[in-house]
Amino acid sequence: MQKRKIIVQNITFSFFRIVSFTVVGILFLILGFIVIRGISVINWTFLTAMPDEGMTEGGILPAIVGTLYLMLFSLLFAFPIGVLSGVYLNEYLKDSFFKRFIRSMTDNLAGVPSIVFGLFGMAFFVNRLKFGDSILAGSLTLALMVLPVIIRTTEEALKSVDDSLRIGSYALGASKLQTIRKVILPVAFPNILTGLILSMGRVSGETAPILFTVAAYFLPRLPHSIFDQVMALPYHLYVLATSGTNMEKSRPMAYGTAFVLVAMVLIFNLIANAIRRRYTRKSK
Amino acid sequence: MSELTVETKDLNLFYGDFQALKNINFKAEKNTVTAFIGPSGCGKSTLLRMFNRMNDLIDNVRIEGAAYVDGIDVYDKQVHVDDLRKKVGMVFQKPNPFPKSIYENVAYGLRVNGYTDKGFIEERVITCIKQAALWDEVKDKLKKSALALSGGQQQRLCIARALAISPSLILMDEPASALDPISTAKIEELIKELKKNYTIIIVTHNMQQAGRVSDYTGFFYLGVLIEWNTTINIFTNPSDIHTQNYVTGRFG
């Protein structure tokens, strides 16, 4: 009997192990594929030059800069609003129909396909508010898309803060706002950063929301203002892979672009993780 | 009769339909230690939380009658709850230091109450850590995180934190129940010492502890303050059969 138990346990765990390794394996397969195909075209020119010769020569600088701008501005809009909403939902709003309504709407918003955000962005920001195809319109569209993610991760982060800290703070005569600012947010901050990291990945990688709102097919210069169009890495990748002038010659460029995109997301994740770890250690 | 710190008059408290406190009339003189004892759910912690209005944080609480701290009606509309809580320090069952430095934990109450003078804050922090009998253990690591301290040290830090705002009343909700015997002894020693400057009410499940630290003891049962007298009388000559059964360990 005892032996059987051990055998069953071993089989189960082996199964779990295989499944986990498969997941990791697939990830490495994808990354490896991109790295092997892409790294050969990576050089200084590729990273710092304008595209040339029908995008078969030169570099992808405008697309890199464009994506960086979109990340920066969309998170500049989405992060404060998302965090403040999360704080309001978790700390201020009592459980009510209203709260449940907001929460379910937030979840629904998170499930809306990104192309729908793109369409809305075009109708509202580009046409209605007359921003035109611009960094501003694209960033706002991306911001709307990641807002639910930031709100929910903020909420979860705040929920995981032990209530004894809140009560301890109130007992010392601190107001609710002081408690949130000085105790709750600092404790929750590392987990709130997780939401930011997830959002950065999505913002940098999504094509659909920027398709009608900002992305340029070919624009070999850097943007002058937030009302300028830009190229962006995911869209540029799509263009290189499907509709270049010389598919054979632009294919390696596409892999190079994919490599840069993945590397960029990875680097930002590492930075955010480092900040989170430093912050956690400081408060421990 | 000497000066009163705490008084309640015909106090009733309801959680929705459930009456948690029934007609409580209770007084605590200045510089005394009162222990609240009784079985779980008898209302002793609820009464403790009256005095700094911690019950405000719970929905659906209704209160009748009055409670006074330093002669001030705690539910007077004129009294702001944050100002009341400045007068009343509280120490909880589980040590709950903030994830900040030892120094900042004690300074917190001063900062949130608008004190900005660095010299004053530093002086208060040092004084309070000394009063909480923690100074020798932490004087070299005030900038270190409070979470690195042991449970007993954390609890004394929480006491220091409560002292910093110069309360007249200190509420302790089973302050030693999560601690080992040595830490418990230190806390009890501290309570006796603090009595010189503060009025203390302590909720405890530990009868010996109530006997050791308190001047007065109130026995609660089903929301009623069954008996309230000097600790010696409660333990040696209780007038109510419930009290007698409880303090002798026959029920509860």
Chai-1 contact restraints between the chains, C-beta under 6 A:
chainA,res_idxA,chainB,res_idxB,connection_type,confidence,min_distance_angstrom,max_distance_angstrom,comment,restraint_id
A,S164,B,N96,contact,1.0,0.0,6.0,A-B,restraint_1
A,G168,B,N96,contact,1.0,0.0,6.0,A-B,restraint_2
A,A171,B,R85,contact,1.0,0.0,6.0,A-B,restraint_3
A,A171,B,M90,contact,1.0,0.0,6.0,A-B,restraint_4
A,L172,B,G109,contact,1.0,0.0,6.0,A-B,restraint_5
A,G173,B,D82,contact,1.0,0.0,6.0,A-B,restraint_6
A,G173,B,R85,contact,1.0,0.0,6.0,A-B,restraint_7
A,G173,B,K86,contact,1.0,0.0,6.0,A-B,restraint_8
A,G173,B,N113,contact,1.0,0.0,6.0,A-B,restraint_9
A,A174,B,V112,contact,1.0,0.0,6.0,A-B,restraint_10
A,S175,B,D82,contact,1.0,0.0,6.0,A-B,restraint_11
A,Q178,B,V112,contact,1.0,0.0,6.0,A-B,restraint_12
A,V183,B,F98,contact,1.0,0.0,6.0,A-B,restraint_13
A,V187,B,P99,contact,1.0,0.0,6.0,A-B,restraint_14
A,S283,B,P99,contact,1.0,0.0,6.0,A-B,restraint_15
A,K284,B,S145,contact,1.0,0.0,6.0,A-B,restraint_16
A,K284,B,L147,contact,1.0,0.0,6.0,A-B,restraint_17
